[in-house]
Amino acid sequence: MAAALPISQPSIRGQNHNRIQYQSRRWNATAAAVQEAAVHDPTSLSQEAIVENLDPKEAARLDKVRNIGIAAHIDSGKTTATERVLFYTGRIKDIHEVRGRDNVGAKMDSMDLEREKGITIQSAATFCDWVKKTPDPVTGELKDEKYHINLIDTPGHIDFTIEVERALRVLDGAVMILCAVSGVQSQTVTVDRQMKRYNVPRISFVNKMDRAGANPWKAVDGISQKLRLPAAAVQIPIGVEDEFKGVVDLIRMKAMYSEGYKGEEIREDEVPADLKELAQQKRDLLIETLADVDEEIANVFLEEQTPSPEEIKAAIRRATISLKFTPVFMGSALADKAVQPMLDGVVDYLPNPSEVENLALDRKRDEASVKLVSYNSLPFVGLAFKLEESNFGQLTYVRVYQGSLRKGQNVFNARTGQKVKIPRIVRMHSNEMEEVQEIGAGEICAVFGVDCASGDTFTEGGLGYSMTSMFVPDPVISLSIKPKNTKDTPNFSKAISRFQREDPTFRVHVDTESGESIISGMGELHLDIYVERMKREYKVEVVTGQPQVAYRETLQQHVPFDHLLKKQTGGAGDYARVVGYIEPTGQLGENKFESQIVGGTISEKYLFACDKGFQESCRNGPLLGHRVLGASMVINDGATHMTDSSEMAFKNATQQAFRKAFIAAQPQVLEPLMKTTITAPNEFQGNVVGLMNKRNAVINDTEIGPEEFTLQADCSLNGMFGFSSQLRAATQGKGEFSMEFSHYAPAPMQLQKELIAKHEKERAEKNKK
Ligand SMILES: Nc1nc2c(ncn2[C@@H]2O[C@H](COP(=O)(O)OP(=O)(O)OP(=O)(O)O)[C@@H](O)[C@H]2O)c(=O)[nH]1
């Protein structure tokens, strides 16, 4: 279960260019002019202008770089396809399968747990060089062009959605894999939403063409209709199921057969006679679809001329990069068929780093936007997007947006202002690494020994840039947890602190009433995996409670307070008076504390303690002990005693005042609503609608296809417990669903009452003990 988001757009800050200390960097005049314009008037320069103005040497380097991710519904074959990519590019010597009989496992599933369960839990990064045969523009002769591809394989399961979010945040393009039998599945819809959120252009790959019932046209239609993204096949299959041999390239009208030991040889031939008609028909459809989204092709089409292969390719590239279209490739990763043409598609249709707009905010110029340019010669700007504990210390994954990063270089953490020396730079190859001295702009690497948080921006010298981080969804499920044996407590703490550092969707807090540690995350599987990792990696057996929904609390009214804490128990007493009001902020977001004290009736030191008290109260809401959202507290008067006042007294007084006022402010329990996508064969539509109605779900959209329907609904997480088995029963096992967090909404009155009564009872019992 994952949260959807306030759209996180890349952002920017301007910079007084003249003040940048470029130190000993090479700096060319064109780059200077482009950056100068970008800095002083960011809107004056289009990304095209930046690309046009690229120094030819930089342009040639960047043209050969692709940063891509692979994302899809669970089990579509992302890891299997990545394994082929690594094999065909010479990165690995042989192919090993996910849960294969050789017990080696796929390269990118390096964690034992991933290999056992056959699912990807963590995204893994790797890189490879793809040598593409490219015709010389003058002679037409084929020559080798080497492209450097940084690739991230992401998990399919929605519980690990943060891995997809952070990958998409830093990638320039993606391959969306679909299953040839199932087409667009429930989680393809989620992945589509994430790609749209980060404006990531994509090519599509219909995998599993060897399976019984494979039908690539179902997937193509699904992309156009269910995802509402114009799509057309750029290939047709030669044979299907057991007979699948290769594909016809519709642009060049050539047949491509996968041959050799593991499909490493692609033999080109004439289009088989029995496929000529279909090939022509699908080629026409490709051109027609492109004409709808690309003006240049539309003109050629209107003049009833046939565009040349180069014109078609250029149109696909333009339309894909501008997010108006996705070209659809097809093949079978497991059967080693037609993976290489998809790699050509990555190079041909996905953008290089200079073609993607990346912005930063300049703290030194009132948060003005500035465009980052992937020049090696500009000052360094990079984003730490993922942290991982390794045997050699903390590993930080960095996307270099501008400038290059050298071993031994000093950079600044934009959030903390700290200077950090980069001791080691590596390129990651799943769990292995290759040490490098320098990494260029537009690339992805990992660095060692850098203390930072996920999402921190690093810059060089005097730059005050910072980039927005990725969206981190709020956890929706929590569990109480403790080690079975107290002797394991140190290891338990170590594990918890590591998991928290690495995964921003995994949170831990101590329930102040029960004293129990509570872990929260994106779903049951997410938390199960951490429990299992504690056992395996830290040898800690744990006891867990029942999974709980992460409720929230809020208030609806403005309520004034005037609270006095006064205790006289012999020696020094306690004295603090706080006066002010609480009210809703108007949004179910951050809580706000404000002091409007004039004349120093409460000193700064005590006000700080009041703020602390307020924040603590918001972490443990008065109704259920869950977090408070959207509360504002203002303190505008008070009183202090010469000897009896203390920070503790003011903190406690604030908490008491907040509690009393909150209860009087028409408080509400909020529950997470989940954006739920269900797909199932049409004959089960009635059953599924019935299931959703029983859960008081709000059905927002139903799309009925020739065989299947897709239903989108908002439903409370509470109502979704046990849903998978009921959906299975209602659809003869043919329905599937995925859900991600949408927003918090007031829980039904009856449920609110029950939850509050239960909480009161538990509290009373604990107090008795
Ligand atoms: N028949 C067939 N099976 C395939 C193909 N590609 C992958 N599979 C199988 O599908 C299953 C899932 O493959 P993975 O590569 O783990 O899929 P994934 O998308 O990486 O899975 P998650 O990361 O867990 O979501 C495995 O059993 C593969 O052997 C294919 O082209 N044809």
The ligand as a Gaussian input file, in Angstrom:
#p B3LYP/6-31G(d) Opt

LIG

0 1
 N        6.993000     -17.678000     -19.826000
 C        7.728000     -16.639000     -19.432000
 N        7.986000     -16.434000     -18.139000
 C        8.739000     -15.378000     -17.804000
 C        9.243000     -14.464000     -18.766000
 N        9.936000     -13.498000     -18.119000
 C        9.871000     -13.807000     -16.800000
 N        9.166000     -14.926000     -16.601000
 C        8.894000     -15.591000     -15.313000
 O        8.039000     -14.788000     -14.550000
 C        8.385000     -14.844000     -13.163000
 C        8.659000     -13.441000     -12.648000
 O        9.810000     -12.924000     -13.246000
 P       10.698000     -11.778000     -12.582000
 O       11.766000     -11.448000     -13.566000
 O       11.076000     -12.100000     -11.181000
 O        9.617000     -10.636000     -12.520000
 P        9.752000      -9.234000     -11.788000
 O        8.862000      -8.334000     -12.552000
 O       11.200000      -8.848000     -11.675000
 O        9.184000      -9.565000     -10.345000
 P        9.078000      -8.578000      -9.050000
 O       10.289000      -7.737000      -9.043000
 O        8.981000      -9.476000      -7.870000
 O        7.835000      -7.811000      -9.254000
 C        9.599000     -15.760000     -13.068000
 O        9.166000     -17.051000     -12.734000
 C       10.160000     -15.751000     -14.485000
 O       10.855000     -16.925000     -14.832000
 C        8.950000     -14.716000     -20.152000
 O        9.358000     -14.003000     -21.065000
 N        8.183000     -15.815000     -20.412000

